[in-house]
Amino acid sequence: MKETFIETAGLLKGAARRRFMARIVKSLGRDSANWTKRELGWNRKTVQKGQQELASGVPGTDNYSARGRKKAEEHLPHLLTDIQALIDGASQTDGTFRTTQLYTRLSATVVRQQLIAQKGYTDATLPTAKTIGEKMNALGYRLRPVTKSKPKKNCRDRCHL
């Protein structure tokens, strides 16, 4: 029976799993969450939470949205405005004026170095250059040589003057 209980609990998720665990503990006549830890290998806090939910009749809420890594903007609220301030001077609009994209000569690595040098960020607090590149793309900047800096084509071979 132990194996069945353990396997079934493994198939369930969230509040349903906790309620199942609490019902098993109650049906076996054990009210001790420590006993379930020792005999079934279940987390005693999970069993206790299930017992509270079973007694109150209200399932607990799982705070899934609080999991995971926060965005860089949440840790550094001025990061995007600082990136824009640095890039705006070294960018230009699309030469054909068909799109609203801005092209810049600055790479993400250079922007990261300038954030450290000019805006007072430290190396440890800033995200990686790859993340800064993604933020640049999200702001509408694309890494591309500015059209004024393109070399002129050589016409000697094709032009007969």
C-alpha positions, 0 to 999 in steps of 0.5 A: 500500500505504501508504494501505491500511496507514494506513486499516486501522490507523485502523479498529483500536483498542487492542492489535489496532492496535498489533500490526498496526502492529508486524507491518507494520513487521516484514514490511517489514523495518524495525525503526525506529519513526522510519521509520513516523513519517516514512513512515506518520505513525504514532506511534513510541511506539505502534509501539514498544509494539506491537513489545514486545507482539509480542515478549513475546506478552502484550498491554498493558493500556490504562488507560481508567479513568484517563482523564477528569475526576475527581469533585469529591469526589476533589479535595475529600474533605470537600466533601459533609460540609461541604455537608450541615452547611450545609444541615441547618439550613435544611432540612425533611422532606417535609410529607406524610411520604410521602418521605424527601426534604429540602427546603431554601431554600438555592440552590446559589449560596448554598451555594457562597458559604457554603462560601467564607465559613464553611468556608474554601474558595477560589473557585478550588478549589470547583466551579461552582454547577451542580456543587454543585447536582448534589451537593445533589440526590445527597445527597437535598436539593431546592430548594423553599420551606419549607412554613412560609413559604408565604403564606396564601390570601386568603379575602375573595373566596370566603368570605361571612362 
